[in-house]
Amino acid sequence: MSNIEELKKIEQDNNYEYFLSILPSLIPAYQGKCALLHSKQLIKIFDTIADAYEAGSLMYKDGVFSIQE
């Protein structure tokens, strides 16, 4: 596994853990939406995975971000 792949995996794991911790507060307003996460922070909520991915790719050129639905 390359360094960037390892970094992405760690980022995804950390973001997922954070996402689970905030999920109960998100469900009432954002059920069915997609969350863009970076460095254990919720960056923005999007209507589609494609929109979240496009924004993440533009914001984080190294590709180190994650999306949760």
Backbone atoms as SQL, in Angstrom:
CREATE TABLE atoms (id INTEGER PRIMARY KEY, chain TEXT, resi INTEGER, resn TEXT, atom TEXT, x REAL, y REAL, z REAL);
INSERT INTO atoms VALUES
  (1, 'A', 1, 'MET', 'N', 0.850, -1.177, 0.000),
  (2, 'A', 1, 'MET', 'CA', 0.000, 0.000, 0.000),
  (3, 'A', 1, 'MET', 'C', 0.898, 1.244, 0.000),
  (4, 'A', 2, 'SER', 'N', 0.624, 2.178, -0.905),
  (5, 'A', 2, 'SER', 'CA', 1.431, 3.400, -0.980),
  (6, 'A', 2, 'SER', 'C', 1.088, 4.338, 0.172),
  (7, 'A', 3, 'ASN', 'N', 1.934, 5.323, 0.381),
  (8, 'A', 3, 'ASN', 'CA', 1.709, 6.284, 1.466),
  (9, 'A', 3, 'ASN', 'C', 0.386, 7.015, 1.310),
  (10, 'A', 4, 'ILE', 'N', 0.050, 7.440, 0.093),
  (11, 'A', 4, 'ILE', 'CA', -1.200, 8.175, -0.118),
  (12, 'A', 4, 'ILE', 'C', -2.398, 7.261, 0.111),
  (13, 'A', 5, 'GLU', 'N', -2.296, 5.994, -0.292),
  (14, 'A', 5, 'GLU', 'CA', -3.389, 5.050, -0.049),
  (15, 'A', 5, 'GLU', 'C', -3.571, 4.810, 1.450),
  (16, 'A', 6, 'GLU', 'N', -2.463, 4.718, 2.156),
  (17, 'A', 6, 'GLU', 'CA', -2.523, 4.528, 3.604),
  (18, 'A', 6, 'GLU', 'C', -3.137, 5.752, 4.276),
  (19, 'A', 7, 'LEU', 'N', -2.742, 6.931, 3.825),
  (20, 'A', 7, 'LEU', 'CA', -3.297, 8.181, 4.351),
  (21, 'A', 7, 'LEU', 'C', -4.807, 8.240, 4.102),
  (22, 'A', 8, 'LYS', 'N', -5.238, 7.867, 2.908),
  (23, 'A', 8, 'LYS', 'CA', -6.660, 7.871, 2.576),
  (24, 'A', 8, 'LYS', 'C', -7.430, 6.911, 3.474),
  (25, 'A', 9, 'LYS', 'N', -6.869, 5.732, 3.703),
  (26, 'A', 9, 'LYS', 'CA', -7.525, 4.735, 4.557),
  (27, 'A', 9, 'LYS', 'C', -7.669, 5.249, 5.986),
  (28, 'A', 10, 'ILE', 'N', -6.622, 5.847, 6.516),
  (29, 'A', 10, 'ILE', 'CA', -6.668, 6.403, 7.872),
  (30, 'A', 10, 'ILE', 'C', -7.704, 7.523, 7.938),
  (31, 'A', 11, 'GLU', 'N', -7.705, 8.402, 6.931),
  (32, 'A', 11, 'GLU', 'CA', -8.673, 9.507, 6.864),
  (33, 'A', 11, 'GLU', 'C', -10.097, 8.964, 6.827),
  (34, 'A', 12, 'GLN', 'N', -10.338, 7.958, 5.992),
  (35, 'A', 12, 'GLN', 'CA', -11.670, 7.374, 5.891),
  (36, 'A', 12, 'GLN', 'C', -12.113, 6.758, 7.213),
  (37, 'A', 13, 'ASP', 'N', -11.220, 6.031, 7.853),
  (38, 'A', 13, 'ASP', 'CA', -11.554, 5.411, 9.139),
  (39, 'A', 13, 'ASP', 'C', -11.873, 6.462, 10.199),
  (40, 'A', 14, 'ASN', 'N', -11.043, 7.488, 10.285),
  (41, 'A', 14, 'ASN', 'CA', -11.265, 8.557, 11.261),
  (42, 'A', 14, 'ASN', 'C', -12.560, 9.313, 10.976),
  (43, 'A', 15, 'ASN', 'N', -12.793, 9.609, 9.702),
  (44, 'A', 15, 'ASN', 'CA', -14.009, 10.331, 9.341),
  (45, 'A', 15, 'ASN', 'C', -15.251, 9.495, 9.604),
  (46, 'A', 16, 'TYR', 'N', -15.176, 8.206, 9.354),
  (47, 'A', 16, 'TYR', 'CA', -16.329, 7.337, 9.596),
  (48, 'A', 16, 'TYR', 'C', -16.657, 7.289, 11.079),
  (49, 'A', 17, 'GLU', 'N', -15.644, 7.173, 11.903),
  (50, 'A', 17, 'GLU', 'CA', -15.844, 7.173, 13.355),
  (51, 'A', 17, 'GLU', 'C', -16.511, 8.485, 13.793),
  (52, 'A', 18, 'TYR', 'N', -16.021, 9.594, 13.265),
  (53, 'A', 18, 'TYR', 'CA', -16.606, 10.899, 13.584),
  (54, 'A', 18, 'TYR', 'C', -18.054, 10.971, 13.072),
  (55, 'A', 19, 'PHE', 'N', -18.283, 10.516, 11.840),
  (56, 'A', 19, 'PHE', 'CA', -19.623, 10.540, 11.260),
  (57, 'A', 19, 'PHE', 'C', -20.614, 9.784, 12.146),
  (58, 'A', 20, 'LEU', 'N', -20.228, 8.609, 12.602),
  (59, 'A', 20, 'LEU', 'CA', -21.117, 7.833, 13.476),
  (60, 'A', 20, 'LEU', 'C', -21.443, 8.595, 14.759),
  (61, 'A', 21, 'SER', 'N', -20.479, 9.360, 15.258),
  (62, 'A', 21, 'SER', 'CA', -20.713, 10.105, 16.502),
  (63, 'A', 21, 'SER', 'C', -21.689, 11.263, 16.319),
  (64, 'A', 22, 'ILE', 'N', -21.774, 11.823, 15.103),
  (65, 'A', 22, 'ILE', 'CA', -22.677, 12.949, 14.866),
  (66, 'A', 22, 'ILE', 'C', -23.960, 12.540, 14.137),
  (67, 'A', 23, 'LEU', 'N', -24.036, 11.298, 13.704),
  (68, 'A', 23, 'LEU', 'CA', -25.172, 10.822, 12.922),
  (69, 'A', 23, 'LEU', 'C', -26.530, 11.085, 13.582),
  (70, 'A', 24, 'PRO', 'N', -26.693, 10.806, 14.855),
  (71, 'A', 24, 'PRO', 'CA', -28.016, 11.055, 15.459),
  (72, 'A', 24, 'PRO', 'C', -28.490, 12.508, 15.305),
  (73, 'A', 25, 'SER', 'N', -27.574, 13.443, 15.323),
  (74, 'A', 25, 'SER', 'CA', -27.981, 14.844, 15.184),
  (75, 'A', 25, 'SER', 'C', -28.247, 15.227, 13.722),
  (76, 'A', 26, 'LEU', 'N', -27.742, 14.439, 12.786),
  (77, 'A', 26, 'LEU', 'CA', -27.935, 14.735, 11.365),
  (78, 'A', 26, 'LEU', 'C', -29.221, 14.149, 10.795),
  (79, 'A', 27, 'ILE', 'N', -29.639, 13.025, 11.312),
  (80, 'A', 27, 'ILE', 'CA', -30.757, 12.289, 10.720),
  (81, 'A', 27, 'ILE', 'C', -32.027, 13.137, 10.577),
  (82, 'A', 28, 'PRO', 'N', -32.443, 13.885, 11.580),
  (83, 'A', 28, 'PRO', 'CA', -33.705, 14.619, 11.410),
  (84, 'A', 28, 'PRO', 'C', -33.723, 15.567, 10.201),
  (85, 'A', 29, 'ALA', 'N', -32.654, 16.248, 9.958),
  (86, 'A', 29, 'ALA', 'CA', -32.635, 17.260, 8.899),
  (87, 'A', 29, 'ALA', 'C', -32.026, 16.774, 7.585),
  (88, 'A', 30, 'TYR', 'N', -31.169, 15.761, 7.649),
  (89, 'A', 30, 'TYR', 'CA', -30.379, 15.411, 6.456),
  (90, 'A', 30, 'TYR', 'C', -30.478, 13.951, 6.034),
  (91, 'A', 31, 'GLN', 'N', -31.492, 13.247, 6.460),
  (92, 'A', 31, 'GLN', 'CA', -31.628, 11.843, 6.071),
  (93, 'A', 31, 'GLN', 'C', -31.687, 11.732, 4.543),
  (94, 'A', 32, 'GLY', 'N', -30.891, 10.823, 3.986),
  (95, 'A', 32, 'GLY', 'CA', -30.844, 10.616, 2.553),
  (96, 'A', 32, 'GLY', 'C', -29.887, 11.538, 1.821),
  (97, 'A', 33, 'LYS', 'N', -29.204, 12.411, 2.553),
  (98, 'A', 33, 'LYS', 'CA', -28.228, 13.332, 1.965),
  (99, 'A', 33, 'LYS', 'C', -26.827, 12.747, 2.120),
  (100, 'A', 34, 'CYS', 'N', -25.834, 13.426, 1.556),
  (101, 'A', 34, 'CYS', 'CA', -24.453, 12.951, 1.577),
  (102, 'A', 34, 'CYS', 'C', -23.562, 13.972, 2.275),
  (103, 'A', 35, 'ALA', 'N', -22.759, 13.481, 3.188),
  (104, 'A', 35, 'ALA', 'CA', -21.869, 14.343, 3.968),
  (105, 'A', 35, 'ALA', 'C', -20.444, 14.245, 3.439),
  (106, 'A', 36, 'LEU', 'N', -19.844, 15.391, 3.199),
  (107, 'A', 36, 'LEU', 'CA', -18.426, 15.464, 2.842),
  (108, 'A', 36, 'LEU', 'C', -17.656, 15.699, 4.129),
  (109, 'A', 37, 'LEU', 'N', -16.690, 14.817, 4.411),
  (110, 'A', 37, 'LEU', 'CA', -15.906, 14.897, 5.637),
  (111, 'A', 37, 'LEU', 'C', -14.422, 14.986, 5.323),
  (112, 'A', 38, 'HIS', 'N', -13.731, 15.727, 6.182),
  (113, 'A', 38, 'HIS', 'CA', -12.274, 15.865, 6.056),
  (114, 'A', 38, 'HIS', 'C', -11.707, 16.160, 7.437),
  (115, 'A', 39, 'SER', 'N', -10.678, 15.429, 7.809),
  (116, 'A', 39, 'SER', 'CA', -10.004, 15.627, 9.108),
  (117, 'A', 39, 'SER', 'C', -10.978, 15.619, 10.279),
  (118, 'A', 40, 'LYS', 'N', -11.869, 14.643, 10.267),
  (119, 'A', 40, 'LYS', 'CA', -12.875, 14.482, 11.319),
  (120, 'A', 40, 'LYS', 'C', -13.724, 15.732, 11.505),
  (121, 'A', 41, 'GLN', 'N', -14.048, 16.369, 10.377),
  (122, 'A', 41, 'GLN', 'CA', -14.943, 17.520, 10.388),
  (123, 'A', 41, 'GLN', 'C', -15.980, 17.357, 9.285),
  (124, 'A', 42, 'LEU', 'N', -17.202, 17.763, 9.583),
  (125, 'A', 42, 'LEU', 'CA', -18.242, 17.798, 8.572),
  (126, 'A', 42, 'LEU', 'C', -18.038, 19.079, 7.772),
  (127, 'A', 43, 'ILE', 'N', -17.747, 18.928, 6.496),
  (128, 'A', 43, 'ILE', 'CA', -17.476, 20.085, 5.646),
  (129, 'A', 43, 'ILE', 'C', -18.769, 20.654, 5.076),
  (130, 'A', 44, 'LYS', 'N', -19.593, 19.787, 4.496),
  (131, 'A', 44, 'LYS', 'CA', -20.843, 20.250, 3.897),
  (132, 'A', 44, 'LYS', 'C', -21.742, 19.061, 3.597),
  (133, 'A', 45, 'ILE', 'N', -23.040, 19.316, 3.546),
  (134, 'A', 45, 'ILE', 'CA', -24.033, 18.309, 3.180),
  (135, 'A', 45, 'ILE', 'C', -24.457, 18.549, 1.730),
  (136, 'A', 46, 'PHE', 'N', -24.567, 17.466, 0.956),
  (137, 'A', 46, 'PHE', 'CA', -24.945, 17.541, -0.453),
  (138, 'A', 46, 'PHE', 'C', -26.139, 16.639, -0.724),
  (139, 'A', 47, 'ASP', 'N', -26.838, 16.918, -1.815),
  (140, 'A', 47, 'ASP', 'CA', -27.979, 16.094, -2.203),
  (141, 'A', 47, 'ASP', 'C', -27.552, 14.768, -2.814),
  (142, 'A', 48, 'THR', 'N', -26.400, 14.752, -3.508),
  (143, 'A', 48, 'THR', 'CA', -25.967, 13.526, -4.185),
  (144, 'A', 48, 'THR', 'C', -24.498, 13.210, -3.868),
  (145, 'A', 49, 'ILE', 'N', -24.162, 11.946, -4.016),
  (146, 'A', 49, 'ILE', 'CA', -22.775, 11.524, -3.848),
  (147, 'A', 49, 'ILE', 'C', -21.906, 12.197, -4.901),
  (148, 'A', 50, 'ALA', 'N', -22.424, 12.305, -6.119),
  (149, 'A', 50, 'ALA', 'CA', -21.652, 12.930, -7.199),
  (150, 'A', 50, 'ALA', 'C', -21.289, 14.377, -6.858),
  (151, 'A', 51, 'ASP', 'N', -22.243, 15.124, -6.310),
  (152, 'A', 51, 'ASP', 'CA', -21.968, 16.512, -5.926),
  (153, 'A', 51, 'ASP', 'C', -20.930, 16.580, -4.805),
  (154, 'A', 52, 'ALA', 'N', -21.055, 15.689, -3.827),
  (155, 'A', 52, 'ALA', 'CA', -20.098, 15.664, -2.720),
  (156, 'A', 52, 'ALA', 'C', -18.709, 15.292, -3.220),
  (157, 'A', 53, 'TYR', 'N', -18.652, 14.321, -4.119),
  (158, 'A', 53, 'TYR', 'CA', -17.355, 13.895, -4.660),
  (159, 'A', 53, 'TYR', 'C', -16.703, 15.009, -5.475),
  (160, 'A', 54, 'GLU', 'N', -17.486, 15.684, -6.297),
  (161, 'A', 54, 'GLU', 'CA', -16.954, 16.784, -7.101),
  (162, 'A', 54, 'GLU', 'C', -16.385, 17.887, -6.201),
  (163, 'A', 55, 'ALA', 'N', -17.123, 18.258, -5.177),
  (164, 'A', 55, 'ALA', 'CA', -16.659, 19.297, -4.252),
  (165, 'A', 55, 'ALA', 'C', -15.405, 18.837, -3.510),
  (166, 'A', 56, 'GLY', 'N', -15.402, 17.603, -3.030),
  (167, 'A', 56, 'GLY', 'CA', -14.238, 17.071, -2.330),
  (168, 'A', 56, 'GLY', 'C', -13.001, 17.045, -3.204),
  (169, 'A', 57, 'SER', 'N', -13.184, 16.655, -4.449),
  (170, 'A', 57, 'SER', 'CA', -12.058, 16.602, -5.395),
  (171, 'A', 57, 'SER', 'C', -11.491, 17.986, -5.675),
  (172, 'A', 58, 'LEU', 'N', -12.358, 18.979, -5.742),
  (173, 'A', 58, 'LEU', 'CA', -11.895, 20.351, -5.975),
  (174, 'A', 58, 'LEU', 'C', -11.202, 20.935, -4.741),
  (175, 'A', 59, 'MET', 'N', -11.731, 20.618, -3.574),
  (176, 'A', 59, 'MET', 'CA', -11.197, 21.181, -2.329),
  (177, 'A', 59, 'MET', 'C', -9.922, 20.481, -1.871),
  (178, 'A', 60, 'TYR', 'N', -9.844, 19.166, -2.093),
  (179, 'A', 60, 'TYR', 'CA', -8.740, 18.361, -1.571),
  (180, 'A', 60, 'TYR', 'C', -8.089, 17.622, -2.728),
  (181, 'A', 61, 'LYS', 'N', -7.165, 18.282, -3.372),
  (182, 'A', 61, 'LYS', 'CA', -6.525, 17.762, -4.589),
  (183, 'A', 61, 'LYS', 'C', -5.830, 16.418, -4.367),
  (184, 'A', 62, 'ASP', 'N', -5.414, 16.148, -3.109),
  (185, 'A', 62, 'ASP', 'CA', -4.748, 14.885, -2.813),
  (186, 'A', 62, 'ASP', 'C', -5.738, 13.724, -2.684),
  (187, 'A', 63, 'GLY', 'N', -7.050, 14.042, -2.719),
  (188, 'A', 63, 'GLY', 'CA', -8.073, 13.007, -2.640),
  (189, 'A', 63, 'GLY', 'C', -8.306, 12.464, -1.247),
  (190, 'A', 64, 'VAL', 'N', -7.772, 13.136, -0.241),
  (191, 'A', 64, 'VAL', 'CA', -7.908, 12.654, 1.134),
  (192, 'A', 64, 'VAL', 'C', -9.129, 13.317, 1.781),
  (193, 'A', 65, 'PHE', 'N', -10.283, 12.687, 1.550),
  (194, 'A', 65, 'PHE', 'CA', -11.555, 13.097, 2.120),
  (195, 'A', 65, 'PHE', 'C', -12.472, 11.882, 2.057),
  (196, 'A', 66, 'SER', 'N', -13.628, 11.981, 2.654),
  (197, 'A', 66, 'SER', 'CA', -14.569, 10.877, 2.539),
  (198, 'A', 66, 'SER', 'C', -15.988, 11.404, 2.461),
  (199, 'A', 67, 'ILE', 'N', -16.875, 10.534, 2.004),
  (200, 'A', 67, 'ILE', 'CA', -18.286, 10.868, 1.835),
  (201, 'A', 67, 'ILE', 'C', -19.111, 9.783, 2.515),
  (202, 'A', 68, 'GLN', 'N', -20.099, 10.194, 3.273),
  (203, 'A', 68, 'GLN', 'CA', -21.003, 9.255, 3.928),
  (204, 'A', 68, 'GLN', 'C', -22.426, 9.646, 3.593),
  (205, 'A', 69, 'GLU', 'N', -23.274, 8.635, 3.456),
  (206, 'A', 69, 'GLU', 'CA', -24.692, 8.896, 3.175),
  (207, 'A', 69, 'GLU', 'C', -25.518, 8.525, 4.387);
